[in-house]
């Protein structure tokens, strides 16, 4: 075996570290979703996942019908690049129009953490920085300063509590997400038929569109993270150094608005490092370093600004990240295993905001949890099973309960809004999302199976991103909303998987993937 073959074998072996477990996890996710659905009841004050039996026969039957229609579509209609572009434009227009319809139909206001951040931004505009002192919200969660700064900027220009502007920004972010999913698909597969299937699948992303009402960092962050992934893939395929600038800028802003996007940053950096080892492209090291430097400079810059304007020596360190791991490994019979139970807030307060003391207490909690898993393996396995399905088996990713919570703050809803939030319409929406959820996981599982033999690093980046999400939330705080971004990244993979199954089933003479 020559040097190049040894190097390729080494890189291929490393990719199996995430490609194989990704296949196992997404396949398990698909099978769980076939027999059971996670949901949340109305009128609750906390996020409490509940479970109900699904209808596997109906899911399989409708999925088979969808596949049959895809086969007919691919056989009867010659998919030219021009037609693929037309379908993409239709998909983009649909995503914007449906998001706007949802936004103006429900006309919700802020609540919970969104309300806290909004109030803090208004207080900052009035020169009140008490949230950064004492037992203030930002003393515990200083990583939210990025989102506060966005709210403060919007309020200073458009007026306080101008939620419609923030929700319109969500629509822009949704457009960006759908647009760059198309760019990623085109860059990875170069196949107009897969591109057309993606356009069709994108029109079914109801959970994403329902979140157009949600004023938080999730949707704007996703609208920036997806293009960052695209520009990384573009760099891997072309070695075009100019793609580093938009990739770094988008990833930096994505993490500034939603710190959980650090999972995607780590995935991107790992792929760049593997690329460097495979091709000896030393510029990839600069790319990776620039990604970390950009996020660090943004965080330090925001902290320095608010420390200066508030008269503080420095921004509080906040709850150490290990507290979220400790909380994510705790049993919780009332809510669900690993879900938010205020442990991180309470333990930090109990230790007088001392980071070292809080870290020590959290490590002790983690050791206790791990010890219980080791001493009772079956109970430990059941713990992670419940945690897994509670967040990954919710086809709406908490979108419906979020709208219901926010809807409580106004009483002038239309009959249609009430029907979709509280009436039988919500069951119809839930059924549509449940079917879509299974189809995406089904197609994604096919992609993951064939991807185990993938030799092109760029084509494995989406797999690594989603695997990172699966792994991260096995140990971190659980929550259905946190899984939405990873599910969206499964859509291009599902388009390929459905195309592959359709071509194998129908034995079509279709162009090979480049």
N, C-alpha and C positions, 0 to 999 in steps of 0.2 A: 504494500500500500504506500503510494507516494505521499509527499508532504501535503499537497492540496486535498487528496482524498482523506487523509487523516484529519485535516482541519475541518472538512465538511462533515465527516462522521462525528467529530467532537461537537460541532454546532448543532447537528441534528439530534444528538443525544441530549444536549441541554434543552432544546425546544420541547422534547418529550416530557420534561419535568413539569411543564404547564399544559401541554396539549393533551396528554392522557388524562390527568385529573379534570381538565375542563370538559372533556368528553363525558367522563363519569358523572360529573356534577350536573351538566345541562341535561343529560339523559335521565338522571334521577329526577330532576326538576320536571321534565316532561311527563314521566310516569306518575309522579305524585299528582300533577295537575290533571291527569286523566281520571283519577278516582276521587279526588277531593278538591274543594275550593275553600280558600281562606276569605273571610269577609268580616265586616264590622257592622254592628247594629246601629240604628239611629238613636239619637237622644242620649248618647253617652258623654261623660265628662273626661274620660281617658281613652287612650288607644288600646282597645282590647280585642285582639284577633280571635275570631270564632271560626268553626269549621263545619262544613256540611258535605255530604256525599255528592259526587258529581254523576253525570250520565255518560259513562265511557262509550256505550254503543252509539249514542247520538253524536258525541264529539268525533268519533272515528268515521261515522257515516258522513257527516258534513265535511270533514277534512278530506275524505275520499272524493266527495263531490267537487270540492274546490280544486283538488288535484286533477280531476277529470276535465274540469273547465280550463285549467291551465294547459293541459295537453291539447285540447281542442284549439285553444288560442294560439299555441305555438305551431300547430300543424296547419291551421287554416290561414293564418295571417303571416305574411313575410315581415319580419321585424327589422325594418331599416333603421339606421341611426336617426333619420328625420322623424320617424314615427315614435321612436323612443324619446326623443326630445319633446315631442308634443305631449306624450304621457307624463313626462317629468313636469312640464309647465302646468299641466292639469293637476298633478299632485300638489305642487307648490301652491297653486291658487286655492285648492280645496283646503289645505292646511291653514291658510290664512283666514279664509272665509268662515270655516267651522270654528276656529279659535275666536274670531270676532263675535260670531253668533253666540257662543257659550259665554263669552265675557259680558255681552250686553243683555243676554237672557237672565243670567243669575245676579249680576250687579252686586256682588258680595263685597263686604268690607273686611278689614283685617281683624285678626284675633290671635290669641296665644303668643308665641314668640314673635310673630310678625308685628303684633301690636306693641310688644315691648320695644322692638327695634324702631318702629315708627315714632313712638313717644320719645325715645332717646334722641332720635334725629331732630325732632322738634325742640327738645330741651337744649340740644347743642346750638341750634340756631338762636336760641334766646340766651346763650351764654351760661347755661346750667350744665355743668359737667359732673354732677354728683353720681352718675352711673359708673364713673371711673374710680369712685372712692367708697370706703366703708364696705357695706354688703351689697354694693351695686351690681347690676346685671353684668356689666362689662369687666368688673373685677373678677368674676368667675369665667366669663366667655369673651376675652379680648379679641379672639379671632373673628368675632362678628363686626369688628370695626370697619372692615371692607364694605359690608352691606350697609352699615350705618352711614358711611361716607357717600354711598350712592343715593340713599334716601335723602340725606341732607342736601346733596346737589340738586336732586329733582325738586325738592320742596323749596329750595331757595330760588329756583327759576320759575316754577309753575304754581307755587303756593303749597302750604302744608296740607297734609291728608289728601293730596291729589292722587288717589289710587288709580284712576283711569290711565294716567300717563305711565305709571309703573306696570300696569297690566298690558298696555300697548307695547311696552318694551318686551314683555313676555312673548307677545305675538311675533315681534321681530326675531327674538331668540328661537322661537319655534320654526319660523321660516329658515333661519340660519341652520338649524339642526337638520331639517328635511333636505335643504339644498346640499349641505355637505355630506349627508348620507349618500346622496346621488354621486357626488364627486368621489367619495371613497369607493363606492361600488364600481364606478367606471375605471378608477385607477387600479383596482385590484383585479378585475375580471375582464374588462375590455370586451364586453358582450352585450349588445343591445337587448337581447332577450332577458337577460338577468336584470338589466337596467329597467326594463318595462315591468318585470315582476316586482322590483323594488318600489316603483311608483304606485303600483296597485296596493302593495302591503303598507306603504306609508299612509295611504288614505284610511287605514284602519286603526291608527294609533290613538284611539280615544283617550287613554289615560294621559298622554302627553297634552292633548288639546284641552282636556278638562282642567289641567293645571295652568291654563292661561290666566285663571283668576287668582292664582296663588302668589302673594307678594312676599318673596323670600329669595334666597340666592340660588335655589335649585335650577330653575329654568334659564335665567340669564347665564348661569355657570355652564349649563349643558350646551347652550347656544354658542359658547366660546370654546368649550373643550372639544367638541366634535370637529370644528375646523382645525384645531391644533393637531388632532390625530391625523386629519387629512394631509396637512402640510408635512408632517413627519413621514407619512407613507410616500408622499411625492418626493421627498428628499431621498428616501431609501431607494426609490426606483430610478431617479435621475441624477442624484448627487448634486442637485442644484442648490448652491449655497444660499441663494436668495430666499429660499423657503424657511430658513432658520428664523428670520425676523418675524413673520406673521405667526409662526408656530410658538415662539417664545412669548410674544405679546399676548396671543390668545390664551395660552396656558396660564400665564401669570394672572391675567384678569379673571380667568375661570376659578383659580384657587383663591384669589382675593375675595371673590363673591361667595364661594362655597369651598371650604377647606377640604371636604371629602374628595374633591377632584385630585388631591395629591395621589390617590391610588392610580389614577390614569397617568399622572406624571411619572410615577415609579415604573409603570409598564412601558411607557415610551422610552425612558432612559435605559431600561434593561434591553430593549430591542436595539437601541443605538449602540450599546456596548457589544452585543452579539454581532451586530453588523460590522463594527470596528474589528473584532477578532476574525471575522470571516473574510473581510475585504482589505484589511489594513488601512482603512479610511480614517486617518487620524482626526480629520475634521469632525467626525461623529463625536469624538470626545469633547471638542469645543461646543458642539451642539448640546450635548448632555449637560455640560457645565453651565452653559448659558441658560438652560431651563431652570436649573436650581438657583442660579444667581438672580435671575429675573424675579422669581417668587420671593426670594429672601430680601431683595432690595425693595420690592413693593411692600412687603410686610413691615420691614424696618422703617421705610419712609412714612407709611401711614401712622405707625406708632409714634415716630418722632414728631410728626405734625400735631397729633392730638396731645402728646405730652407737653409740647411747647405752648399750644393755645389754651390748654387747661391749667397751666402752671405747675404741672407735676414734674418730678424729677425723671420719672419713666412710667410707662404703662405697666400695670400689674402683670405678672407672669401668667396668671389665670390658672385654672384647674389643670394639673399635669395630664397628659394624654393617657397615661397608664390607668387613670380613673375610669375612662371609657371601656378599657379592656376588663378591668375588674367588674364593672357593671354588666358588661356583655357576657360574663361567665357566671352570673348569679341566677339562681332559680327564682322564678316569680310566678306563683300559682295564680295570683289575682289577674295580672296582665298577661304576660307570657315570658318564657325564659329569655333573658338577655335584653329585654326591652327597657326603655327608660323608666327608672324608678326613683329618680332624684338622688341616687347614691352619690354621684360625682359632685353635685352641689353641696349635699349635706356633709360629706367627708371633708371637703375643702373648708367649709365653715367651721366644723368641729375642731379642725387643726389650725384655726386662727389664720387661715390663708397662707400657711407656711407650705411651700412647695415640697421641700424635703420631707417634712413630717407626713404630708398627704401621700407622697409617693411611697413612703415606707408602709403606711397603712393599706394602700392599694395593693402593693406587692404581697402583703400578708393575706389579703382577701383572695388574690389570684392563686396563691399557693394552697389555700384552703379549698378553693373550687377544684383545682387540678387534682388535689389529693382525693377528693370525693369521687371524681371521675375515674381515677386509677383504682380505687378500692371497690368501686361498683361499676364495672365497664358497661353493663347493660343499661343502667340508669344514665350513665354518661352519654351513651349512644342515643338514648331516647331524648335527652336534653337537647342535643344538637339537631336531632330530627325535628323536634317541635320548633326550635329556633329557626331552622332552615325553612320549613313550610310556612311559618307565620309571616315571613317577609317576602319569600320568593314565589309563593303560591297564591298570592293575592292578585288577580288579573287586573284590578283597577289601581293597584299600588297606592291605596288610601285616597285616591282622588275623590271618590264619592263622599266619604266621611269628612274630608277636608272642606268640600263645598257645603256640606250640611252644617258643619260647625260655623263657617263664615256666614251662612245664610241666616243664622239666628240674630244677626245684628241689624236686620231690617225686616219690616213687615209688609212691604208693598210688592211682593212677588206676583208675577203673572200666574195664571192657571197652569200654563205649560211648565213654568219653572217649578211650581209646587208638585206637579205630576211627576217630573223627572227627579226631584229631590226626595219627596216623601211618598209619592204614589206608586202605582204599579210600573210607571215608566222607569224607575230606578232598577227594577228587576230586568227589564228589557235591555237597558244599558249594560247591566252586569253580565247578562247572558252573551251579549255581543263581545264584550271584553274577554269573557271566559273562553269563547271559541277562538278569538284572535290570539290570545295568550298561548293556547295549545298549539295552534298552527305555527307560530313563531318558534316555539321551543322544539317542535317537531322538525321544522326545516333547519333550525340551528344545530340540532343533534346530528343530522345528516352531514352538515358542513363539518362539525367537529370530528366525526368518524373519518371522513376522507382527509381532514386536515392533519391527522396524526402522521401522515406520510408527506406532508407539505415540506418542500425544500426551500421555499422562498420566504425569507424572514418577514417581509412586508405583509404577506398574506396571513401571518400568524398574530399580528398586532392586536386585532380585534379580539381574538381568542384570549390573549394574555390580559387584555383590559377586563374582560368579563370574568375570567378566572380570578383576577385580582379582587374584583368585587365580591365574588363568592367567598373567597378565602378571608378577606378583610372583615366581612360581616359575620363570619363564624366566630370571631373572637371579639369584635367591636360591638358597640350598641346596635341592636337590631331595629328595623323599621321598614315597613313596606315602601314608604316614600323614597328611602335611600337606594332602593333597587331599580327605580325607574330608568335612570340614566344607562345602566348596564343593559337593561332589557331593550332599550332603544338601539344600542350598539349591536344587538342580536339580529336586527331586522335585515341588514345587508347579508349576513351569514344565512339567514332563513331564505332569502331570495335565491341565493346560490343553491342551497339545499333542495328547495322545491324545484328549481330548474334541473338539477342533477337527477332527482327522482323522476321528474317528468320525462326527461330524455332517455333514461334507462328503461322506464316503463313502456314508453311508446316507441323506443328504438328509432328515435329521430336522427337524422343526419344534421347535426348542429356543429357549429365551429367549436374548436377546442379552446380552453382557457389559455390565454397568453401568460 
